[in-house]
Amino acid sequence: AGRFSATEQHGSNVRRKAGILPSLEDLLFYTIAEGQEKIPAHKFTTALKATGLRTGDPRLKECMEMLKVTLKTTSDGALDRHLFKKCVQSNIVLLTQAFRKKFVIPDFQSFSAHIDELYENAKNMSGGQVADYIPQLARFSPDLWAVALCTVDGQRHTVGDTKVPFCLQSCVKPLKYAIAVHDHGTEYVHRFIGKEPSGLRFNKLFLNEEDKPHNPMVNAGAIVCTSLIKVMNFMNKLAGNEYVGFSNATFQSERESGDRNFAIGYYLKEKKCFPEGTDMTSILDFYFQLCSIEVTCESASVMAATLANGGFCPITGERVLSPEAVRDTLSLMHSCGMYDFSGQFAFHVGLPAKSGVAGGILLVVPNVMGIMCWSPPLDKLGNSVRGIQFCTDLVSLCNFHNYDNLRHFAKKLDPRREGGDQRESFLSRCLTFVDYSSRFALSSMDMEQRDYDSRTALHVAAAEGHGEVVRFLLEACKVNPVPKDRWGNTPMDEAVHFGHHDVVTILRDHHTKYSHQDTGTDKQNAEKNLDGML
């Protein structure tokens, strides 16, 4: 408040009491209502989903619960401004950000359409073999194919078989490494495990020159890493409490066919690779159990997004991992995460990722999103054939490669910006007038500012056919309904010229209503009075 003079503060209070300044809830209502007196509940939820948010998002729990309760009191399933405000007020900041297009992917519907195209392109691929060294893995159909993503703002999109549970297998390796570093710190963990790519198959009985496993992404390193983990509720937290299960059948199969891993375990024990006092056989059992953790593409995408978000789960806001743990995990995923294809993947895709023999690829776009691709058929190196294709196509389309943002580099689609010649919607620009951290900022905003052609916000809204914004400016902000630009055109002239009949109706109805309220004054005086209201 110290930024405003006493006069400004007084004027602000007068305008606020007069009801001229809308609240965030009012702005949101006008955004969705599009000139109507009520908002059907399904229209609100549909508009919400278009931003990428889900009605089941934990952050919107209060809003959705209040919506259910409120709808029981209505006969038509619609919300007037008062009821709408009651429903959204507990989550208004998140909702305002969503509808202002202030999330990391502003035009989420367009981006989702691109994802669907990439999915269909990869779906047509044949080749590869479903892993069969464990009977439980061999049971999956080679036709299963799914992609799910979650952005750092909690925007969600899924396509394909995204609700089918499958085992993480090696995709769990970066997660348990992250947990170990979170619990013990980088220095302690790397007393037992190296940081270099091995250059060998993931299940080789081979250590580095210091008699340590090469890195935590190969079996030897993952087995040692397992010995450092104490708590497993991290998995639920990483997934934002979405589906995390356990396949006992896969665990038993892993154990029964795990001769190579038992050999690695005994070799590690001989070389004293474990912390003192470790029960090697118990650790191997735990290792097999972690490989047998079940997820869906949807829940795993939240895990990946938690890594992309620096350790905060996007849909719960909970700090799950330390920044140090996330940084180290992403570094090793980048260099060692894709078996013997890691160098090629780092070169062509340029993003941290981890694959597993169940067909999953956990992909992280730092500060943007996490993605889980899943398709059981594997190439000769043990990576999902469709998953590799999708990741490659994604980076060919979007500038997500780690080095795509170098100066003078070839331009790609940047989903973090609203693309091409598309201007940010006038509605979004209108909503940016609101700074939820400081309501006084709105009180000093002149909603009748003119550009170099003397055009006002009302001119632009009328010309672009944004009826909801026209109504907002007229009713909530009380702007002059007949300002003239440098050519003498009014908002009505613009609406007529561009054929926006709904806007013409709104302007005409407003003028009629205002004329009735000001009986006894001529039009010029009415316009003059209106012009000075703000």
Secondary structure in CASP SS format (residue, H / E / C, confidence):
PFRMAT SS
TARGET T0000
AUTHOR 0000-0000-0000
METHOD secondary structure of the structure
MODEL  1
A C 1.00
G C 1.00
R C 1.00
F C 1.00
S C 1.00
A H 1.00
T H 1.00
E H 1.00
Q H 1.00
H H 1.00
G H 1.00
S H 1.00
N H 1.00
V H 1.00
R H 1.00
R H 1.00
K H 1.00
A C 1.00
G C 1.00
I C 1.00
L C 1.00
P C 1.00
S C 1.00
L H 1.00
E H 1.00
D H 1.00
L H 1.00
L H 1.00
F H 1.00
Y H 1.00
T H 1.00
I H 1.00
A H 1.00
E C 1.00
G C 1.00
Q C 1.00
E C 1.00
K C 1.00
I E 1.00
P E 1.00
A H 1.00
H H 1.00
K H 1.00
F H 1.00
T H 1.00
T H 1.00
A H 1.00
L H 1.00
K H 1.00
A H 1.00
T C 1.00
G C 1.00
L C 1.00
R C 1.00
T C 1.00
G C 1.00
D C 1.00
P H 1.00
R H 1.00
L H 1.00
K H 1.00
E H 1.00
C H 1.00
M H 1.00
E H 1.00
M H 1.00
L H 1.00
K H 1.00
V H 1.00
T H 1.00
L H 1.00
K C 1.00
T C 1.00
T C 1.00
S C 1.00
D C 1.00
G C 1.00
A E 1.00
L E 1.00
D C 1.00
R H 1.00
H H 1.00
L H 1.00
F H 1.00
K H 1.00
K H 1.00
C H 1.00
V H 1.00
Q H 1.00
S H 1.00
N H 1.00
I H 1.00
V H 1.00
L H 1.00
L H 1.00
T H 1.00
Q H 1.00
A H 1.00
F H 1.00
R C 1.00
K C 1.00
K C 1.00
F C 1.00
V C 1.00
I C 1.00
P C 1.00
D C 1.00
F H 1.00
Q H 1.00
S H 1.00
F H 1.00
S H 1.00
A H 1.00
H H 1.00
I H 1.00
D H 1.00
E H 1.00
L H 1.00
Y H 1.00
E H 1.00
N H 1.00
A H 1.00
K H 1.00
N C 1.00
M C 1.00
S C 1.00
G C 1.00
G C 1.00
Q E 1.00
V E 1.00
A C 1.00
D C 1.00
Y C 1.00
I C 1.00
P H 1.00
Q H 1.00
L H 1.00
A H 1.00
R C 1.00
F C 1.00
S C 1.00
P C 1.00
D C 1.00
L C 1.00
W C 1.00
A E 1.00
V E 1.00
A E 1.00
L E 1.00
C E 1.00
T E 1.00
V C 1.00
D C 1.00
G C 1.00
Q C 1.00
R E 1.00
H E 1.00
T E 1.00
V E 1.00
G E 1.00
D C 1.00
T C 1.00
K C 1.00
V C 1.00
P C 1.00
F E 1.00
C E 1.00
L C 1.00
Q H 1.00
S H 1.00
C H 1.00
V H 1.00
K H 1.00
P H 1.00
L H 1.00
K H 1.00
Y H 1.00
A H 1.00
I H 1.00
A H 1.00
V H 1.00
H H 1.00
D H 1.00
H H 1.00
G C 1.00
T H 1.00
E H 1.00
Y H 1.00
V H 1.00
H C 1.00
R C 1.00
F C 1.00
I C 1.00
G C 1.00
K C 1.00
E C 1.00
P C 1.00
S C 1.00
G C 1.00
L C 1.00
R C 1.00
F C 1.00
N C 1.00
K C 1.00
L C 1.00
F C 1.00
L C 1.00
N C 1.00
E C 1.00
E C 1.00
D C 1.00
K C 1.00
P C 1.00
H C 1.00
N C 1.00
P C 1.00
M C 1.00
V C 1.00
N H 1.00
A H 1.00
G H 1.00
A H 1.00
I H 1.00
V H 1.00
C H 1.00
T H 1.00
S C 1.00
L C 1.00
I C 1.00
K C 1.00
V C 1.00
M C 1.00
N C 1.00
F H 1.00
M H 1.00
N H 1.00
K H 1.00
L H 1.00
A C 1.00
G C 1.00
N C 1.00
E C 1.00
Y C 1.00
V E 1.00
G E 1.00
F E 1.00
S C 1.00
N H 1.00
A H 1.00
T H 1.00
F H 1.00
Q H 1.00
S H 1.00
E H 1.00
R H 1.00
E H 1.00
S C 1.00
G C 1.00
D H 1.00
R H 1.00
N H 1.00
F H 1.00
A H 1.00
I H 1.00
G H 1.00
Y H 1.00
Y H 1.00
L H 1.00
K H 1.00
E H 1.00
K C 1.00
K C 1.00
C C 1.00
F C 1.00
P C 1.00
E C 1.00
G C 1.00
T C 1.00
D C 1.00
M H 1.00
T H 1.00
S H 1.00
I H 1.00
L H 1.00
D H 1.00
F H 1.00
Y H 1.00
F H 1.00
Q H 1.00
L H 1.00
C H 1.00
S C 1.00
I E 1.00
E E 1.00
V E 1.00
T C 1.00
C H 1.00
E H 1.00
S H 1.00
A H 1.00
S H 1.00
V H 1.00
M H 1.00
A H 1.00
A H 1.00
T H 1.00
L H 1.00
A H 1.00
N C 1.00
G C 1.00
G C 1.00
F E 1.00
C C 1.00
P C 1.00
I C 1.00
T C 1.00
G C 1.00
E C 1.00
R E 1.00
V C 1.00
L C 1.00
S C 1.00
P H 1.00
E H 1.00
A H 1.00
V H 1.00
R H 1.00
D H 1.00
T H 1.00
L H 1.00
S H 1.00
L H 1.00
M H 1.00
H H 1.00
S H 1.00
C H 1.00
G C 1.00
M C 1.00
Y H 1.00
D H 1.00
F H 1.00
S H 1.00
G H 1.00
Q H 1.00
F H 1.00
A H 1.00
F H 1.00
H H 1.00
V C 1.00
G C 1.00
L C 1.00
P C 1.00
A E 1.00
K E 1.00
S E 1.00
G C 1.00
V C 1.00
A C 1.00
G C 1.00
G E 1.00
I E 1.00
L E 1.00
L E 1.00
V E 1.00
V E 1.00
P C 1.00
N C 1.00
V C 1.00
M E 1.00
G E 1.00
I E 1.00
M E 1.00
C E 1.00
W E 1.00
S C 1.00
P C 1.00
P E 1.00
L E 1.00
D C 1.00
K C 1.00
L C 1.00
G C 1.00
N C 1.00
S E 1.00
V H 1.00
R H 1.00
G H 1.00
I H 1.00
Q H 1.00
F H 1.00
C H 1.00
T H 1.00
D H 1.00
L H 1.00
V H 1.00
S H 1.00
L H 1.00
C E 1.00
N C 1.00
F C 1.00
H C 1.00
N C 1.00
Y C 1.00
D C 1.00
N C 1.00
L C 1.00
R C 1.00
H C 1.00
F C 1.00
A C 1.00
K C 1.00
K C 1.00
L E 1.00
D C 1.00
P C 1.00
R C 1.00
R C 1.00
E C 1.00
G C 1.00
G C 1.00
D C 1.00
Q C 1.00
R C 1.00
E C 1.00
S C 1.00
F H 1.00
L H 1.00
S H 1.00
R H 1.00
C H 1.00
L H 1.00
T C 1.00
F C 1.00
V C 1.00
D C 1.00
Y C 1.00
S C 1.00
S C 1.00
R H 1.00
F H 1.00
A H 1.00
L H 1.00
S H 1.00
S C 1.00
M C 1.00
D C 1.00
M C 1.00
E C 1.00
Q C 1.00
R C 1.00
D C 1.00
Y C 1.00
D C 1.00
S C 1.00
R C 1.00
T C 1.00
A H 1.00
L H 1.00
H H 1.00
V H 1.00
A H 1.00
A H 1.00
A H 1.00
E H 1.00
G C 1.00
H C 1.00
G H 1.00
E H 1.00
V H 1.00
V H 1.00
R H 1.00
F H 1.00
L H 1.00
L H 1.00
E H 1.00
A H 1.00
C C 1.00
K C 1.00
V C 1.00
N C 1.00
P C 1.00
V C 1.00
P C 1.00
K C 1.00
D C 1.00
R C 1.00
W C 1.00
G C 1.00
N C 1.00
T C 1.00
P H 1.00
M H 1.00
D H 1.00
E H 1.00
A H 1.00
V H 1.00
H H 1.00
F C 1.00
G C 1.00
H C 1.00
H H 1.00
D H 1.00
V H 1.00
V H 1.00
T H 1.00
I H 1.00
L H 1.00
R H 1.00
D H 1.00
H H 1.00
H H 1.00
T H 1.00
K H 1.00
Y H 1.00
S H 1.00
H H 1.00
Q H 1.00
D C 1.00
T C 1.00
G C 1.00
T C 1.00
D C 1.00
K H 1.00
Q H 1.00
N H 1.00
A H 1.00
E H 1.00
K H 1.00
N H 1.00
L H 1.00
D H 1.00
G C 1.00
M C 1.00
L C 1.00
END
